[in-house]
Amino acid sequence: MTENSTHAAPVAGPFRQYMTGFVVAALAAVVMSVTGALGTDEAPFGVRLGFWLICMLAGAFIGAGASTMFKAWGALARWPWAEVVAISVLMALPQTLIVIAARSMIFEIRVPTSSGIVIMFGFVLFICLIMVALDHAMHKDRPVAEPVAAPVVAPLAAVSSPDPAAADPLDRFRGRLPHGLRAARLIALEAEDHYLRVHTDSGSGLILLRLADAVAELSSVEGAQTHRSWWVARSAVVAAKRMDGRATLTLEGGQDAPVSRSFYKAINEAGWLG
């Protein structure tokens, strides 16, 4: 796979980004064990705990993958609760099979009938909805700071071709974005290992590209690299805070982009910091 292809999050990404989800899953496993949910109350507590840890942590892994996929797709970024439902349904389908198989192997409980499977799916979906909603609530964007000036973020032009080999460097960059973000207004780029998280007014998505290559392709867009891991569109800056040779830029959408010492002088002389 080449470095200029669109790609989902790296394997390590879900572990870093969704660690809270694994913690919540482990706590939920303890609660399920204490209450003896799904008829497991007659088994010893250690067996119940092992069963629920397997089920809940497996669900957390599935949820991390599903959430990463939907965030990279970006089509539901404007409707977070629709995204919660979609992720939950995608989780619940395989998770129901895991719960049924684990119950059968650990507790020797017969595989349920068709109606029992539907009931089990409903129970699992309910739990998935709670966990995904909690995760979204804990990671929702912060409110936008009071602007120093009305932000006007120039929209990216309509995509003429999704082909990354297009002659126009800006067209190549747009062609790498998830379909739902290609016509969105560009806010900032944030490096994550070999990937870039592209922040727009329609949400964010991951692409497989080095920051230096992206900056070169965005040479026609008014913006600047502010940190070794950040590039910011000039007109997306709504507030700035200085601090001892460094600064923080608050952007449209509520993100905070750092300005490191290496880039502070150029950013300050360009008038970004007021």
C-alpha positions in Angstrom: 0.0 0.0 0.0 1.4 3.4 -0.9 1.6 6.3 1.5 -0.8 8.5 -0.6 -3.8 6.2 -0.4 -6.8 6.8 1.8 -6.9 4.4 4.7 -8.6 3.8 8.0 -7.0 4.4 11.4 -3.7 2.5 12.1 -3.9 -0.7 14.1 -2.6 1.2 17.2 -5.0 4.0 16.7 -8.1 2.5 18.4 -6.0 1.5 21.4 -5.0 5.1 22.0 -8.1 6.9 20.9 -10.7 4.5 22.5 -8.9 3.5 25.7 -11.8 5.0 27.7 -14.1 2.5 25.9 -12.1 -0.5 27.1 -12.2 0.9 30.7 -15.9 1.4 30.5 -16.3 -2.1 29.1 -14.3 -3.6 31.9 -16.4 -1.8 34.5 -19.6 -2.9 32.7 -18.3 -6.5 32.9 -18.0 -6.2 36.7 -21.6 -4.8 36.9 -22.9 -7.7 34.8 -21.0 -10.2 36.9 -22.4 -8.8 40.2 -26.0 -8.8 38.9 -25.7 -12.2 37.2 -27.1 -10.9 34.0 -28.5 -13.3 31.3 -29.0 -16.1 33.8 -25.4 -16.4 34.9 -26.1 -15.7 38.5 -25.8 -19.4 39.6 -22.2 -19.6 38.4 -19.3 -18.7 40.7 -18.4 -15.0 40.6 -14.9 -15.7 39.0 -16.5 -17.6 36.2 -19.1 -14.9 35.6 -16.4 -12.2 35.6 -14.3 -14.1 33.1 -17.4 -14.6 30.8 -18.4 -10.9 30.9 -14.8 -9.7 30.5 -14.5 -11.8 27.3 -17.9 -10.5 26.0 -17.5 -6.8 26.9 -13.8 -6.4 25.9 -14.6 -8.2 22.6 -17.4 -5.6 22.1 -15.0 -2.8 22.9 -12.6 -4.0 20.2 -15.4 -4.3 17.7 -16.7 -0.9 18.7 -13.3 0.7 18.3 -13.0 -0.6 14.8 -16.6 0.4 13.9 -16.1 3.9 15.3 -12.9 4.4 13.5 -14.5 3.3 10.2 -17.5 5.7 10.6 -15.3 8.6 11.7 -12.9 8.0 8.7 -16.0 7.8 6.4 -17.3 11.1 7.8 -20.8 11.0 6.2 -22.5 11.0 9.6 -20.3 13.5 11.3 -23.1 16.1 11.3 -25.5 13.7 13.0 -23.7 12.3 16.0 -26.7 10.4 17.4 -27.2 8.7 14.0 -23.6 7.7 14.1 -24.1 6.3 17.6 -27.0 4.1 16.4 -25.1 3.0 13.3 -22.0 2.0 15.3 -24.1 0.3 17.9 -25.9 -1.8 15.3 -22.7 -2.8 13.7 -21.3 -3.8 17.1 -24.3 -5.7 18.2 -24.5 -8.1 15.2 -21.2 -9.9 15.8 -21.4 -9.2 19.6 -24.6 -11.2 19.8 -22.9 -14.2 18.3 -20.0 -13.9 20.7 -22.3 -13.8 23.7 -24.3 -16.8 22.5 -21.1 -18.8 21.8 -19.5 -17.9 25.1 -22.7 -18.8 27.1 -22.8 -22.2 25.3 -19.1 -23.0 26.0 -18.7 -21.6 29.5 -22.2 -22.3 31.0 -23.3 -25.1 28.7 -26.5 -23.1 27.9 -28.2 -24.3 24.8 -28.1 -22.1 21.7 -31.4 -20.1 21.8 -34.1 -20.4 19.2 -34.7 -17.8 16.5 -36.9 -15.7 18.8 -34.3 -16.1 21.6 -31.6 -14.8 19.3 -33.7 -11.8 18.4 -34.3 -11.1 22.1 -30.5 -11.5 22.8 -29.7 -9.1 19.9 -32.1 -6.5 21.5 -30.3 -6.9 24.9 -26.9 -6.6 23.3 -27.9 -3.6 21.2 -29.2 -1.9 24.3 -25.9 -2.3 26.0 -24.0 -1.2 22.9 -26.1 1.9 22.6 -25.3 2.9 26.2 -21.6 2.3 25.8 -21.2 4.1 22.5 -23.3 7.0 23.7 -21.2 7.3 26.8 -18.0 7.2 24.7 -19.3 9.9 22.4 -20.4 12.1 25.3 -17.0 11.9 26.9 -15.2 12.8 23.7 -17.6 15.4 22.2 -16.0 18.6 20.9 -15.7 21.5 23.3 -17.7 24.6 22.6 -16.1 27.2 20.3 -14.4 30.1 22.1 -15.5 33.6 21.5 -14.0 34.8 18.2 -11.7 37.7 17.9 -13.1 38.2 14.4 -15.8 36.5 12.4 -14.2 33.4 10.9 -14.5 33.1 7.1 -13.1 29.7 6.0 -12.8 29.5 2.3 -14.5 26.3 1.1 -12.6 23.8 -1.0 -13.7 23.9 -4.6 -15.9 21.2 -5.9 -14.1 18.0 -6.5 -13.4 17.7 -10.2 -11.8 14.3 -9.8 -11.1 11.9 -6.9 -8.0 10.6 -8.7 -5.0 11.2 -6.5 -2.9 11.5 -9.7 -4.8 14.6 -10.8 -2.5 17.4 -12.1 -3.6 20.0 -9.5 -2.0 19.4 -6.1 -5.1 20.6 -4.3 -7.2 18.2 -6.4 -4.9 15.4 -5.4 -5.4 16.3 -1.7 -9.2 16.5 -2.0 -9.2 13.2 -3.8 -7.7 11.5 -0.8 -10.4 12.6 1.6 -13.3 10.4 2.7 -16.2 11.0 0.3 -18.3 12.9 2.8 -15.5 15.5 3.5 -14.4 16.3 -0.1 -16.5 19.4 -0.4 -16.2 20.5 3.3 -14.4 23.6 4.5 -10.8 22.9 5.6 -9.9 23.7 9.2 -6.6 22.0 10.1 -4.4 18.9 9.6 -3.2 16.9 12.6 -0.5 14.2 12.2 -1.1 10.9 13.8 1.9 8.6 13.1 2.0 8.2 9.3 -1.6 9.4 9.1 -3.3 12.8 9.0 -6.5 13.6 10.7 -8.2 16.2 8.5 -10.4 18.5 10.4 -13.3 20.2 8.5 -16.6 21.8 9.3 -18.3 18.5 8.4 -16.2 16.4 10.8 -12.8 14.8 10.6 -11.3 11.8 8.7 -8.0 10.0 8.5 -5.8 9.7 5.4 -2.5 8.0 4.9 -0.1 10.9 4.0 2.8 12.7 5.5 2.2 16.2 6.9 5.1 17.6 4.8 3.5 16.2 1.6 0.1 17.5 2.5 1.5 21.0 3.2 3.1 21.0 -0.2 -0.3 20.1 -1.8 -2.0 22.8 0.1 0.4 25.6 -1.0 -2.5 27.4 -2.7 -4.5 27.5 0.5 -3.7 30.3 3.0 -2.4 28.5 6.0 0.8 27.5 7.8 2.4 24.7 9.8 2.3 25.7 13.4 3.8 22.6 15.0 5.6 19.5 13.7 2.2 17.8 13.9 -0.1 20.6 12.9 -1.1 22.7 9.8 -3.8 25.3 10.2 -5.9 27.2 7.7 -5.4 31.0 8.4 -9.1 32.0 8.4 -10.1 29.1 10.6 -8.3 30.8 13.6 -10.9 32.4 15.9 -8.7 33.1 19.0 -5.1 33.0 20.0 -3.3 32.6 23.4 0.4 33.4 23.8 2.6 31.7 26.4 6.3 32.0 26.9 7.5 31.7 23.3 4.7 29.4 22.3 1.0 29.8 21.6 -2.3 28.0 21.2 -4.8 28.7 18.4 -8.5 28.0 18.9 -10.1 27.0 15.6 -13.5 26.9 14.2 -15.1 23.8 15.6 -13.4 24.1 19.0 -10.1 22.4 18.3 -6.9 23.8 19.9 -3.9 23.8 17.7 -0.4 24.3 19.3 2.2 26.7 18.1 5.6 25.4 19.0 8.7 27.5 19.6 10.1 26.5 16.2 7.1 28.1 14.4 6.2 30.8 16.9 8.3 33.6 15.3 7.0 33.1 11.8 3.4 32.8 13.0 3.7 35.9 15.1 5.3 38.0 12.4 2.6 37.0 10.0 0.0 38.5 12.4 -1.8 35.4 13.4 -1.5 36.1 17.1 -3.1 39.6 17.0 
